[in-house]
Amino acid sequence: MQLETYAWETPLLSLAREAYLSHPNEQAHYFDAALLDRAYDHCASITAIYSRSFHLASGLLPREKRRAARALYAFCRVSDDIVDGGTGDARAELAAWRGRTATPEPPEDDLVAVAWTDARLCYAVPQRYAEQLLDGVAADLVTHRYATFAELAQYSYGVASTVGLMSMHIIGYQDRSAIPYAIKLGVALQVTNILRDVAEDWARGRLYLPLDDLARFDLTEEDIAAGLVTPAWRDFMRFQIERNRRLYAEAMPGIALLDPSGRFAIRAAAELYRAILDDIEAHDYDVFSRRACIGKWSKLGRLPGIWRRSRM
């Protein structure tokens, strides 16, 4: 398979390959079976509460991989909440969390750390990917604007592509040729988040939309603050959505490089998230007064077609 690579992807590929090759030979730690069941059930509950789409998609995996995927989600959720919802010193809390999840013997009263450590070691997930994710999450403490799409892609790699790369190890994959596809899909998923959450991010003092793209369409931060759907905003969003869809299209062939047991789940996650772009369009690009979403029955109705495409 031939894959088009953009200039902004080159440093991301270097990051991914460095992490892939730096993986130490860690031994799996023995956890009490009852403790593991509690830990994995706790992660499944977190996933069900905070991401119905991921909960649905991960439910298409075999049991052990499903539990590991939801442990990964819970690890990411806790990491994100430390930055976005913490009430204390976020840097100190994040450093402590980094330490608890890097050791093969996390404290048994931290159920997410227990489940994630077990999953990480069982599936030989490179710890460096987890560290890169934590670095990406920490960026929100200091960086609230991105000048170019290349800068935004670097951020998206940290908070999203790393999740895809870790998922790749849980699901199983043919060889390292799957890495560029996981990177591209992660960027696509994160940009979809950004386009959906413009108003929410702005309320937190953050603007993830590339500043040079805003300027290209004669938009300013004052326009974002006003929250009005203008002709310029529609043109801007059409451009963003077109680029985002192109990334999804270029990433999809990489699903064939995954273990067959996980192709349906990953295809479902990608297509259900991509459908958020359709909802944004259907509501005239208004991401200021409403949050784009795909309803439960719409998701379920899409699954048969997604299943067929995942087997092609």
C-alpha positions as CSV (number, residue, x, y, z in Angstrom):
1,M,0.0,0.0,0.0
2,Q,1.2,3.5,-0.9
3,L,0.6,6.2,1.6
4,E,0.9,9.9,1.0
5,T,3.1,11.6,3.6
6,Y,2.9,15.3,4.4
7,A,5.8,17.4,5.7
8,W,4.1,17.7,9.1
9,E,4.1,13.9,9.5
10,T,7.9,13.5,9.2
11,P,8.7,14.5,12.9
12,L,5.7,12.4,14.1
13,L,7.0,9.3,12.4
14,S,10.4,9.9,14.1
15,L,8.7,10.1,17.5
16,A,6.7,7.0,16.9
17,R,9.7,5.0,15.7
18,E,11.9,6.1,18.5
19,A,9.2,4.9,21.0
20,Y,8.7,1.7,19.1
21,L,12.4,0.8,19.2
22,S,13.1,1.9,22.7
23,H,10.7,-0.6,24.3
24,P,12.5,-2.4,27.2
25,N,12.0,-6.1,27.8
26,E,9.6,-5.9,30.8
27,Q,8.3,-8.9,32.6
28,A,4.5,-9.1,33.2
29,H,3.7,-8.6,36.9
30,Y,1.3,-11.0,38.7
31,F,-1.8,-9.4,40.0
32,D,-4.5,-11.1,42.1
33,A,-7.3,-12.2,39.8
34,A,-10.0,-10.6,41.9
35,L,-8.1,-7.3,42.0
36,L,-7.7,-7.4,38.2
37,D,-11.4,-8.0,37.7
38,R,-12.3,-5.0,39.9
39,A,-9.7,-2.9,38.1
40,Y,-10.9,-3.8,34.6
41,D,-14.5,-3.4,35.6
42,H,-13.7,0.1,37.0
43,C,-12.1,1.0,33.7
44,A,-15.1,-0.3,31.7
45,S,-17.4,1.9,33.9
46,I,-15.2,5.0,33.2
47,T,-15.4,4.3,29.4
48,A,-19.1,3.8,29.5
49,I,-19.6,7.2,31.3
50,Y,-17.2,9.3,29.3
51,S,-17.2,7.9,25.8
52,R,-20.2,6.1,24.5
53,S,-18.6,5.8,21.0
54,F,-15.4,4.2,22.4
55,H,-17.4,2.0,24.7
56,L,-19.4,0.8,21.7
57,A,-16.4,0.3,19.4
58,S,-14.3,-1.5,22.1
59,G,-17.2,-3.8,22.8
60,L,-16.6,-5.3,19.3
61,L,-13.3,-6.7,20.5
62,P,-12.7,-10.1,22.0
63,R,-13.0,-10.0,25.8
64,E,-9.3,-9.7,26.8
65,K,-8.5,-7.1,24.2
66,R,-11.7,-5.3,25.1
67,R,-10.7,-5.1,28.7
68,A,-7.2,-3.9,27.7
69,A,-8.6,-1.2,25.4
70,R,-10.9,0.1,28.1
71,A,-8.0,0.2,30.5
72,L,-6.1,2.3,28.0
73,Y,-9.1,4.6,27.7
74,A,-9.3,5.0,31.5
75,F,-5.5,5.8,31.6
76,C,-6.0,8.5,29.0
77,R,-9.1,9.8,30.8
78,V,-7.4,10.1,34.2
79,S,-4.4,11.8,32.5
80,D,-6.7,14.3,30.8
81,D,-8.7,15.0,33.9
82,I,-5.6,15.9,35.9
83,V,-5.0,18.8,33.6
84,D,-8.6,19.8,32.8
85,G,-10.4,19.1,36.1
86,G,-7.7,19.1,38.8
87,T,-8.2,21.3,41.8
88,G,-4.6,21.2,43.0
89,D,-1.1,21.4,41.4
90,A,-1.7,19.8,38.1
91,R,2.0,19.5,37.3
92,A,2.7,17.6,40.5
93,E,-0.4,15.4,40.1
94,L,0.6,14.5,36.6
95,A,4.2,13.7,37.7
96,A,2.8,11.4,40.4
97,W,0.5,9.8,38.0
98,R,3.3,9.3,35.5
99,G,5.3,7.5,38.3
100,R,2.4,5.2,39.3
101,T,1.8,4.1,35.8
102,A,5.4,3.6,34.8
103,T,6.2,1.0,37.4
104,P,5.3,-2.7,36.9
105,E,4.0,-2.7,40.5
106,P,1.5,0.2,40.9
107,P,-0.4,0.7,44.2
108,E,-3.2,-1.7,44.5
109,D,-5.7,1.0,45.5
110,D,-5.3,2.7,42.2
111,L,-7.5,0.6,40.0
112,V,-6.9,2.4,36.8
113,A,-3.1,2.1,37.2
114,V,-3.4,-1.6,38.0
115,A,-5.5,-2.4,35.0
116,W,-3.4,-0.3,32.6
117,T,-0.2,-1.7,33.9
118,D,-1.5,-5.2,33.5
119,A,-2.7,-4.4,29.9
120,R,0.5,-2.6,29.0
121,L,2.7,-5.5,30.1
122,C,0.5,-8.3,28.7
123,Y,0.5,-6.7,25.3
124,A,4.0,-5.3,25.4
125,V,2.9,-1.8,24.8
126,P,6.0,0.5,24.7
127,Q,6.0,2.6,27.8
128,R,7.5,5.5,25.7
129,Y,4.1,5.9,23.9
130,A,2.4,6.4,27.3
131,E,5.1,8.9,28.2
132,Q,4.6,10.8,24.9
133,L,0.8,10.9,25.7
134,L,1.5,12.4,29.1
135,D,3.8,14.9,27.5
136,G,1.0,15.8,25.1
137,V,-1.5,16.2,27.9
138,A,0.9,18.4,29.8
139,A,1.2,20.7,26.8
140,D,-2.3,22.0,27.7
141,L,-0.8,23.6,30.9
142,V,1.4,25.9,28.9
143,T,0.3,26.1,25.3
144,H,-3.2,27.5,24.4
145,R,-2.6,28.5,20.7
146,Y,-1.2,26.8,17.6
147,A,0.2,28.9,14.8
148,T,0.0,26.3,12.1
149,F,-1.5,22.9,11.3
150,A,1.9,21.4,11.7
151,E,2.1,22.6,15.3
152,L,-1.5,21.3,15.9
153,A,-0.6,17.9,14.4
154,Q,2.4,17.6,16.8
155,Y,0.0,18.2,19.7
156,S,-2.5,15.8,18.2
157,Y,0.2,13.1,17.9
158,G,0.8,13.4,21.6
159,V,-2.8,13.2,22.8
160,A,-4.3,11.0,20.1
161,S,-1.9,9.2,17.7
162,T,-0.2,7.7,20.7
163,V,-3.5,6.2,21.7
164,G,-3.8,4.6,18.3
165,L,-0.2,3.3,18.5
166,M,-0.9,1.7,21.9
167,S,-4.1,0.3,20.6
168,M,-2.2,-1.2,17.7
169,H,-0.2,-3.3,20.2
170,I,-3.3,-4.4,22.0
171,I,-5.2,-5.4,18.9
172,G,-2.2,-6.9,17.0
173,Y,-0.6,-5.8,13.8
174,Q,1.4,-7.2,10.9
175,D,4.5,-5.1,11.1
176,R,5.8,-1.5,11.5
177,S,4.2,-0.4,8.3
178,A,1.0,0.1,10.3
179,I,2.6,3.0,12.3
180,P,2.0,5.8,9.7
181,Y,-1.7,4.9,9.4
182,A,-2.1,4.9,13.2
183,I,-0.5,8.4,13.3
184,K,-2.7,9.7,10.6
185,L,-5.9,8.3,12.1
186,G,-5.0,9.7,15.5
187,V,-4.6,13.2,14.0
188,A,-7.9,12.9,12.2
189,L,-9.7,11.9,15.4
190,Q,-8.2,14.7,17.4
191,V,-9.0,17.3,14.8
192,T,-12.6,16.1,14.7
193,N,-12.6,16.7,18.5
194,I,-11.2,20.2,18.0
195,L,-13.8,21.1,15.4
196,R,-16.6,19.8,17.5
197,D,-15.4,21.5,20.8
198,V,-14.5,25.0,19.6
199,A,-16.9,26.7,22.1
200,E,-16.0,24.4,25.0
201,D,-12.3,24.9,24.4
202,W,-12.7,28.7,24.1
203,A,-14.5,28.8,27.5
204,R,-11.4,27.2,28.9
205,G,-9.1,29.8,27.4
206,R,-7.9,27.5,24.6
207,L,-8.0,27.9,20.8
208,Y,-6.8,24.8,18.9
209,L,-7.7,26.1,15.4
210,P,-4.6,26.9,13.4
211,L,-4.1,30.7,13.6
212,D,-2.8,30.9,10.0
213,D,-5.9,29.1,8.7
214,L,-8.1,31.6,10.6
215,A,-6.2,34.5,9.1
216,R,-6.5,32.9,5.6
217,F,-10.3,33.2,5.9
218,D,-10.2,36.6,7.5
219,L,-11.2,35.3,10.9
220,T,-9.9,36.5,14.3
221,E,-10.1,35.5,17.9
222,E,-12.8,38.1,18.3
223,D,-14.9,36.1,15.8
224,I,-14.5,33.0,17.8
225,A,-15.5,34.9,21.0
226,A,-18.6,36.2,19.2
227,G,-19.7,32.7,18.2
228,L,-21.5,33.7,15.0
229,V,-21.9,31.5,12.0
230,T,-20.8,33.8,9.2
231,P,-20.0,33.2,5.5
232,A,-16.3,33.3,6.4
233,W,-16.8,30.8,9.2
234,R,-18.6,28.4,6.9
235,D,-15.8,28.6,4.4
236,F,-13.2,28.0,7.1
237,M,-15.1,25.0,8.4
238,R,-15.5,23.5,4.9
239,F,-11.8,23.7,4.5
240,Q,-11.1,22.1,7.9
241,I,-13.6,19.3,7.3
242,E,-12.3,18.6,3.8
243,R,-8.8,18.2,5.1
244,N,-10.0,16.1,8.1
245,R,-12.0,13.7,5.8
246,R,-8.9,13.3,3.6
247,L,-6.9,12.2,6.6
248,Y,-9.6,9.6,7.5
249,A,-9.6,8.3,3.9
250,E,-5.8,8.0,3.9
251,A,-5.8,6.2,7.2
252,M,-8.5,3.6,6.5
253,P,-6.3,1.2,4.4
254,G,-4.1,0.7,7.4
255,I,-6.9,-1.2,9.2
256,A,-6.1,-4.1,6.9
257,L,-2.7,-4.3,8.7
258,L,-4.3,-5.0,12.0
259,D,-5.3,-8.4,13.4
260,P,-8.7,-9.5,12.0
261,S,-10.2,-9.6,15.4
262,G,-9.8,-5.8,15.8
263,R,-10.6,-4.5,12.4
264,F,-14.3,-4.0,13.0
265,A,-13.7,-2.2,16.2
266,I,-11.2,0.2,14.8
267,R,-13.2,0.8,11.7
268,A,-16.3,1.5,13.8
269,A,-14.4,4.0,16.0
270,A,-13.1,5.8,13.0
271,E,-16.3,6.0,11.0
272,L,-18.5,6.9,14.0
273,Y,-16.1,9.7,14.8
274,R,-15.9,10.8,11.2
275,A,-19.7,11.0,11.2
276,I,-19.5,14.0,13.6
277,L,-18.3,16.0,10.7
278,D,-21.6,15.2,8.9
279,D,-23.5,16.5,11.9
280,I,-21.5,19.7,12.0
281,E,-22.3,20.2,8.3
282,A,-26.0,19.3,8.8
283,H,-26.3,22.1,11.4
284,D,-24.7,24.8,9.3
285,Y,-21.3,24.6,10.9
286,D,-22.7,25.8,14.2
287,V,-20.3,24.5,16.8
288,F,-20.9,27.5,19.1
289,S,-24.5,26.9,20.4
290,R,-24.5,23.1,20.2
291,R,-22.2,20.1,20.5
292,A,-22.2,17.9,17.4
293,C,-23.0,14.3,18.1
294,I,-24.3,11.1,16.6
295,G,-27.2,9.5,18.4
296,K,-27.3,5.9,19.7
297,W,-29.6,4.5,17.1
298,S,-27.7,6.2,14.3
299,K,-24.5,4.6,15.6
300,L,-26.2,1.2,15.7
301,G,-27.7,1.6,12.3
302,R,-24.2,2.3,10.8
303,L,-22.6,-0.9,12.2
304,P,-23.7,-3.4,9.5
305,G,-22.1,-1.3,6.8
306,I,-19.0,-0.7,8.8
307,W,-18.7,-4.5,9.5
308,R,-18.9,-5.2,5.7
309,R,-16.3,-2.5,5.0
310,S,-14.0,-3.9,7.7
311,R,-13.9,-7.3,6.0
312,M,-13.0,-6.0,2.6
